[in-house]
Each structure stands twice: as C-alpha cells, then as structure tokens.
Amino acid sequence: MLLQYLPFGIGRYKAHIPQVRGQIRAMVGALVKGELGTVARHIAQVAARLFATQGYDATSVRMIVEAAGVTKPTLYYHFGSKEGLAQALLTVPMSGLIAKLKAIVAAHGDPIEALEQFFEAQFSFCREDPDRARFVFALLFGPQGAGLAGELAPLNQEILAIFEEVVRRLSEAGTIEPDRVEACVRACRGMIVISAMDYLYQGAEIESERARQLVRDLLSGFGTLATQGRGSAS
C-alpha cells in the first residue's frame, strides 16, 4: 500500500499576483546558476523537512522562519513567498534531474548501462536531499488536483518520456522484445519507486550498486538455471 508512505496536507497552490510570479522566476534563475547564498539554502532545507513531515498547507511561514532561525523578511527577500520557496524545492532540482537523464540518453552508450545510470540518477536525487525527495513524492502520490502537484506534472511527464526512450533502446539492441517496452517501463518504474520509498520512509539502504543489481534482476530474472523451463511441460 503506497498510502503508508505519504504525508498528508498538501493543498492548492496559486501564485496569482504578477509581482510574485516575477520574484519566483528571478529566484529560480538564481538557483539554477548557483547564486543563492548559504542562508537561502538553509531556509530551503528547513522548509523541505517541514513540508515533507507536516504537509505543505499545514506549514506556515512562521514555522519555517522559527525552525530556520531567520526572520520573515529574510525569507521573503530570498524567495518572495512560501509558494516561491516551494517552487524552488521542486522546479530547480527536478530540472537538474531531467538534465542528467537527457545527458544519459545523449551519450548513446550501452543501453543496459544507460538504464543502470537512469536508475542511479533517481536514487542519487533521493540521497542528495531526502526531505526534498519526500516532498516531491508526497506531491506525486498525494491528493489529485493539488496545485503544486500540477506544477510538478509536466516535469514528471518529461522524465517518463526520457525513460521510455532509454527502454526503447534496449529493444533496438535486441535485449527485450519490441512489444514488451511498455511493460518493461512499468516494471522499472515500480522498482525505482519502491526502492526510493523504502529508503525515504523505512530507513532501507539505497547504495550505489543497487541500480546495477535491480537492472540485472529485471533482465535476467530471479530463477536459478535449474528452475528455468519448469512448468512448460504438462
């Protein structure tokens, strides 16, 4: 059951003031360039932990600044609003992940190694900032229609499209049957999600070799040589 992993309280997001949207765009641009200082990064890390554990709606600006040991004007200076802070935790890291995944595809390397790298890139995303990853997962699997989840949906769809391209190359290389591409994508997604959730919510390890082992299991199966072919004869 996926529900056991999910924090609740993710609500609707609406940046309806043009000035706030402008602040958010400027802040995101600065984050992409790595120009924000230690104070802003600290605020973002504290907010990620609170959003992941308390839920987005239940986390007030006051809670964030008190936990971070800063003032409200400091938060507003760096992020414009709570909504801008939330976008910083979503748009920038997810865009960075997408860039890594696109680079894997662009490299045109061995398709099996590319799939392993695809797995590892997403596991690395979780290891880099577990609270941020929990926030992302809560939005992906939380209540449908939440505004922040809507912001995340296009990025998630882009990741899925890249995923399908990686698996399609396995088919072109003769590793899997052409008509099994969609099924392989679903199996891979399941392995990644459950492994990541076990790490984020159950304390399981997600070591760097996990990606290679999962891909090997996926492509080779779990049976021993002695059991292969059993059940084929009546």
C-alpha positions as CSV (number, residue, x, y, z in Angstrom):
1,M,0.0,0.0,0.0
2,L,1.5,3.3,-1.1
3,L,-0.6,5.3,1.4
4,Q,1.6,4.2,4.3
5,Y,4.4,6.3,2.9
6,L,2.6,9.5,2.3
7,P,2.3,12.6,4.5
8,F,-1.0,14.5,4.1
9,G,-2.0,18.1,4.0
10,I,-0.7,19.0,0.5
11,G,-3.1,21.8,-0.6
12,R,-3.7,24.0,-3.5
13,Y,-1.1,26.4,-4.8
14,K,-1.9,29.6,-6.7
15,A,0.6,32.4,-7.4
16,H,-2.0,34.8,-8.7
17,I,-0.1,38.1,-8.2
18,P,2.1,39.0,-11.2
19,Q,4.8,40.6,-9.0
20,V,5.1,37.4,-7.0
21,R,5.5,35.3,-10.2
22,G,8.3,37.7,-11.3
23,Q,10.1,37.1,-8.0
24,I,9.7,33.4,-8.3
25,R,11.1,33.4,-11.9
26,A,14.1,35.5,-10.7
27,M,14.7,33.3,-7.7
28,V,14.6,30.1,-9.8
29,G,17.0,31.6,-12.3
30,A,19.4,32.4,-9.4
31,L,19.1,28.9,-8.1
32,V,19.9,27.4,-11.5
33,K,23.1,29.5,-11.6
34,G,24.0,28.5,-8.1
35,E,24.0,32.2,-7.0
36,L,22.0,31.8,-3.8
37,G,23.9,32.0,-0.5
38,T,24.1,29.8,2.5
39,V,21.1,31.5,4.2
40,A,18.8,30.8,1.3
41,R,19.9,27.2,1.0
42,H,19.5,26.7,4.8
43,I,15.9,28.1,4.6
44,A,15.1,25.8,1.7
45,Q,16.5,22.7,3.5
46,V,14.4,23.5,6.6
47,A,11.3,24.1,4.5
48,A,11.8,20.8,2.7
49,R,11.8,19.0,6.0
50,L,8.7,20.7,7.3
51,F,6.8,20.3,4.0
52,A,7.7,16.6,4.0
53,T,6.7,15.9,7.6
54,Q,3.9,18.4,8.3
55,G,2.5,18.9,4.8
56,Y,2.6,22.0,2.6
57,D,-0.7,23.6,3.8
58,A,0.0,22.9,7.5
59,T,3.4,24.5,7.3
60,S,3.2,28.3,7.9
61,V,5.9,30.9,7.1
62,R,6.2,31.4,10.8
63,M,7.0,27.8,11.4
64,I,9.7,27.9,8.6
65,V,11.4,31.0,9.9
66,E,11.4,29.9,13.5
67,A,12.8,26.5,12.6
68,A,15.4,28.1,10.4
69,G,16.3,30.8,12.9
70,V,15.6,33.7,10.5
71,T,13.1,36.5,10.1
72,K,10.1,36.6,7.8
73,P,11.6,39.5,5.8
74,T,14.7,37.3,5.2
75,L,12.5,34.5,3.7
76,Y,10.6,37.0,1.6
77,Y,13.8,38.6,0.4
78,H,15.2,35.3,-0.9
79,F,12.0,33.6,-2.1
80,G,9.2,36.2,-2.4
81,S,6.6,33.9,-0.7
82,K,6.0,30.4,0.7
83,E,4.9,29.5,-2.8
84,G,8.1,30.7,-4.3
85,L,10.1,28.7,-1.7
86,A,8.1,25.6,-2.6
87,Q,8.8,26.1,-6.3
88,A,12.5,26.4,-5.5
89,L,12.3,22.9,-4.0
90,L,10.5,21.5,-7.0
91,T,11.4,23.2,-10.2
92,V,15.1,23.6,-9.8
93,P,16.0,20.1,-8.5
94,M,13.7,18.3,-10.9
95,S,15.0,20.3,-13.9
96,G,18.5,19.3,-12.8
97,L,17.5,15.7,-12.7
98,I,15.9,15.9,-16.1
99,A,19.2,17.4,-17.5
100,K,21.1,14.4,-16.1
101,L,18.7,12.0,-17.6
102,K,18.9,13.7,-21.0
103,A,22.6,13.5,-20.9
104,I,22.4,9.8,-20.4
105,V,20.3,9.4,-23.5
106,A,22.5,11.8,-25.5
107,A,25.6,9.8,-24.7
108,H,24.4,6.9,-26.9
109,G,26.2,4.4,-24.8
110,D,25.5,0.7,-24.0
111,P,21.7,0.6,-23.4
112,I,21.9,-1.6,-20.3
113,E,24.5,0.7,-18.8
114,A,22.2,3.6,-19.7
115,L,19.3,2.0,-17.9
116,E,21.5,1.5,-14.8
117,Q,22.6,5.2,-14.9
118,F,18.9,6.1,-15.2
119,F,18.1,4.2,-12.0
120,E,21.1,5.6,-10.2
121,A,20.3,9.2,-11.2
122,Q,16.9,9.0,-9.5
123,F,18.4,7.2,-6.4
124,S,21.1,9.9,-6.2
125,F,18.3,12.5,-6.3
126,C,16.9,11.0,-3.1
127,R,20.2,10.6,-1.4
128,E,21.2,14.3,-2.1
129,D,18.2,15.7,0.0
130,P,15.9,13.1,1.4
131,D,13.4,15.7,2.8
132,R,13.2,17.3,-0.6
133,A,12.6,13.9,-2.2
134,R,9.8,13.2,0.4
135,F,8.2,16.4,-0.5
136,V,8.3,15.5,-4.2
137,F,6.9,12.0,-3.6
138,A,4.1,13.4,-1.4
139,L,3.0,15.6,-4.3
140,L,3.3,12.9,-6.9
141,F,1.3,10.4,-4.9
142,G,-0.8,12.7,-2.8
143,P,-4.3,14.2,-3.4
144,Q,-5.1,14.6,-7.1
145,G,-5.6,18.1,-8.3
146,A,-3.4,19.9,-5.8
147,G,-1.9,23.0,-7.3
148,L,1.7,22.2,-6.6
149,A,1.2,18.7,-8.0
150,G,0.1,20.4,-11.1
151,E,3.3,22.3,-11.3
152,L,5.2,19.0,-11.0
153,A,3.2,17.0,-13.5
154,P,4.9,18.3,-16.7
155,L,8.3,17.6,-15.3
156,N,7.2,14.1,-14.3
157,Q,5.9,13.5,-17.8
158,E,9.2,14.6,-19.3
159,I,11.0,12.1,-17.1
160,L,8.7,9.4,-18.3
161,A,9.3,10.2,-21.9
162,I,13.1,10.0,-21.4
163,F,12.5,6.7,-19.5
164,E,10.6,5.3,-22.5
165,E,13.4,6.3,-24.8
166,V,16.0,4.5,-22.7
167,V,14.0,1.3,-22.6
168,R,13.2,1.5,-26.3
169,R,16.9,1.4,-27.0
170,L,17.0,-1.9,-25.1
171,S,14.5,-3.2,-27.6
172,E,16.5,-1.9,-30.6
173,A,19.6,-3.7,-29.2
174,G,17.6,-7.0,-29.0
175,T,17.8,-7.1,-25.2
176,I,14.0,-7.1,-24.8
177,E,11.1,-7.9,-27.2
178,P,9.7,-4.8,-29.1
179,D,6.2,-5.5,-27.8
180,R,7.5,-5.5,-24.2
181,V,8.8,-2.0,-24.0
182,E,5.7,-0.6,-22.1
183,A,5.7,-3.5,-19.7
184,C,9.5,-3.0,-19.0
185,V,9.0,0.7,-18.4
186,R,6.3,-0.1,-15.8
187,A,8.5,-2.7,-14.1
188,C,11.4,-0.3,-13.9
189,R,9.2,2.5,-12.5
190,G,7.9,0.1,-9.9
191,M,11.5,-0.9,-8.9
192,I,12.6,2.7,-8.6
193,V,9.6,3.9,-6.7
194,I,9.6,1.1,-4.1
195,S,13.3,1.2,-3.6
196,A,13.2,5.0,-3.2
197,M,10.3,4.9,-0.8
198,D,11.9,2.1,1.3
199,Y,14.9,4.4,1.6
200,L,13.0,7.6,2.4
201,Y,10.3,6.2,4.7
202,Q,11.6,2.8,6.0
203,G,15.3,3.5,6.5
204,A,16.5,0.9,4.0
205,E,19.8,1.4,2.3
206,I,20.0,2.5,-1.3
207,E,23.7,2.0,-2.1
208,S,25.3,3.0,-5.4
209,E,25.3,-0.7,-6.6
210,R,21.5,-1.0,-6.1
211,A,20.8,0.3,-9.6
212,R,23.0,-2.3,-11.3
213,Q,21.6,-5.1,-9.2
214,L,18.0,-4.1,-10.0
215,V,18.6,-3.9,-13.7
216,R,20.4,-7.3,-13.7
217,D,17.4,-8.8,-11.8
218,L,15.0,-7.3,-14.2
219,L,16.7,-8.5,-17.4
220,S,18.0,-11.9,-16.1
221,G,15.1,-13.0,-13.9
222,F,15.1,-14.4,-10.4
223,G,15.1,-18.1,-11.1
224,T,18.2,-20.3,-11.0
225,L,19.4,-22.2,-14.0
226,A,18.0,-25.4,-12.5
227,T,14.5,-24.0,-12.4
228,Q,14.4,-22.4,-15.8
229,G,11.9,-24.0,-18.1
230,R,9.9,-25.6,-15.3
231,G,6.2,-25.6,-15.8
232,S,6.5,-25.6,-19.6
233,A,5.7,-29.2,-19.8
234,S,2.4,-30.6,-18.8
